[in-house]
């Protein structure tokens, strides 16, 4: 059986987005991209889980998507929040499971609306 790449990796390769690989702070370019919206991500404890960017490197990124671990502060029992801009408009979605999180990330990477989470609890 041939090895099949994970769906997020496939989407990254197809769309030109890249995963931001760090355990430290998000770069200044992410803060500048989101502007005041960036502060909303961290209004509650939880920290960021993963981030994706489009551009030559993180410092020169033209787009960002950030996943945080504080979804329960925004929606009942949610594990994650996904934050991005679409046409300059603030967007976010709560996710309750890893499977739903992956589906949302892939959709956003492709410029599509994330599917509804079948495990929505509130």
Secondary structure, DSSP 8 states (H G I E B T S, - for coil): ------HHHHHHHHH-EEEE--SS---HHHHHHHTTHHHHHTSSS--EEEEEEESSSGGG-SEEEEEES-GGGTSTT--EEEEEEETTEEEEEEESSHHHHHHHHHHHHTT------TT---
